[in-house]
Amino acid sequence: MTEGIDIFSSKINQDHFWKFYEIKSCLLRRNIDTEWQAIFFYVRLLTDKVNTTLNLPETEHFRLIHEVDDIGKLDDLLNQIRHKVVKIRSVAVSLRLITTQPNYEFYPKSYGLFGISEPSYGLSLA
């Protein structure tokens, strides 16, 4: 499970101009008493802070997440991904439904995915 994470992490260590990262995820849970589970999880490096998407759908059983955080916290997030449980908004989120390996990706400038307007590195789990 760590190859894609290791490649992604090495890019951060090579290039020191990243200042932020964003997380986009979709969370589900069957009951109010059960844990949140991610059905996809996406991390992208950013040079500038972007506005998070507001008014995303959220119910007792479903949430869409868009968070932006300081690059200094990324190593902690990558370690959480390796352990298949991440903390988002003070809530533990299981990644166990995601059975594929993390996929390291390079997005060239003006690639249409998620409104990318500059070259970027991403890590996706789906």
C-alpha positions in Angstrom: 0.0 0.0 0.0 3.0 2.3 0.3 4.6 2.5 -3.1 2.4 5.4 -4.4 2.6 7.2 -1.1 6.4 6.9 -1.1 6.6 8.4 -4.6 4.3 11.2 -3.7 6.3 11.9 -0.5 9.6 12.0 -2.5 8.2 14.6 -4.8 7.5 16.8 -1.8 11.0 16.3 -0.5 12.5 17.2 -3.9 10.5 20.3 -4.6 10.2 22.7 -1.7 7.8 25.2 -3.3 4.5 23.4 -2.2 2.9 25.4 0.6 -0.5 23.6 1.0 -2.4 20.5 0.1 -6.0 19.7 -0.4 -8.1 16.7 0.5 -11.3 15.7 -1.4 -13.2 12.7 -0.1 -16.6 11.1 0.0 -17.6 9.5 3.3 -20.4 7.0 4.1 -21.7 5.2 7.2 -24.5 2.8 7.6 -25.7 3.9 11.0 -25.1 6.9 13.2 -23.2 4.6 15.6 -20.8 3.2 13.0 -17.5 4.6 11.7 -17.2 6.9 8.7 -15.7 5.1 5.7 -14.2 6.8 2.7 -15.2 5.5 -0.8 -12.6 7.8 -2.4 -9.8 9.9 -1.1 -7.7 12.4 -3.1 -4.8 14.6 -2.0 -3.2 17.3 -4.3 -0.2 19.6 -3.6 -0.8 23.3 -3.9 1.5 26.3 -4.2 -1.3 28.7 -3.2 -4.2 28.2 -0.8 -7.5 27.7 -2.6 -10.9 28.3 -1.3 -12.6 25.1 -0.1 -15.9 24.2 -1.7 -18.8 25.5 0.4 -22.2 23.9 1.1 -21.2 20.4 0.1 -23.9 17.8 0.8 -23.8 16.4 4.4 -26.3 14.1 6.1 -26.0 11.6 9.0 -24.9 9.0 6.5 -23.1 10.9 3.8 -20.5 13.6 3.5 -18.4 15.2 0.8 -15.2 16.8 2.1 -13.0 19.5 0.7 -10.2 20.6 3.1 -7.0 22.6 2.6 -4.1 22.5 5.1 -0.5 23.6 5.5 2.1 21.4 3.8 3.8 20.9 7.2 1.0 18.6 8.2 1.2 16.4 5.1 3.7 13.8 6.5 1.2 13.1 9.3 -1.6 12.6 6.8 0.5 10.2 4.7 1.3 8.1 7.8 -2.4 8.0 8.6 -3.1 6.8 5.0 -0.6 4.0 5.5 -2.5 2.9 8.6 -5.8 3.1 6.7 -7.4 5.6 9.1 -7.3 9.3 8.7 -8.6 12.1 10.8 -10.7 14.7 9.0 -12.5 17.5 11.0 -11.7 15.6 14.2 -13.5 12.5 12.9 -11.7 9.2 12.4 -12.3 8.0 8.8 -11.6 4.4 7.7 -10.0 3.8 4.4 -10.6 0.0 4.5 -13.2 0.1 1.7 -10.5 1.4 -0.6 -8.8 -1.8 -1.7 -6.6 -0.4 -4.5 -3.1 0.8 -4.1 -2.7 4.6 -3.7 -2.1 6.1 -7.2 0.5 8.8 -7.5 -0.3 11.1 -10.4 1.1 14.1 -12.2 -1.4 16.7 -13.5 0.0 19.0 -16.3 -1.1 22.6 -16.5 -4.8 23.2 -17.5 -5.7 19.5 -16.9 -9.5 19.6 -16.4 -9.7 17.5 -13.2 -10.8 19.4 -10.2 -10.1 22.8 -11.8 -6.3 22.4 -11.9 -4.7 25.5 -13.4 -1.0 24.7 -12.7 1.1 21.6 -12.8 0.5 19.5 -9.7 1.1 16.1 -8.1 -1.7 14.1 -6.7 -2.4 10.9 -4.7 -5.7 9.2 -5.3 -7.3 6.3 -3.5 -10.5 4.9 -4.9 
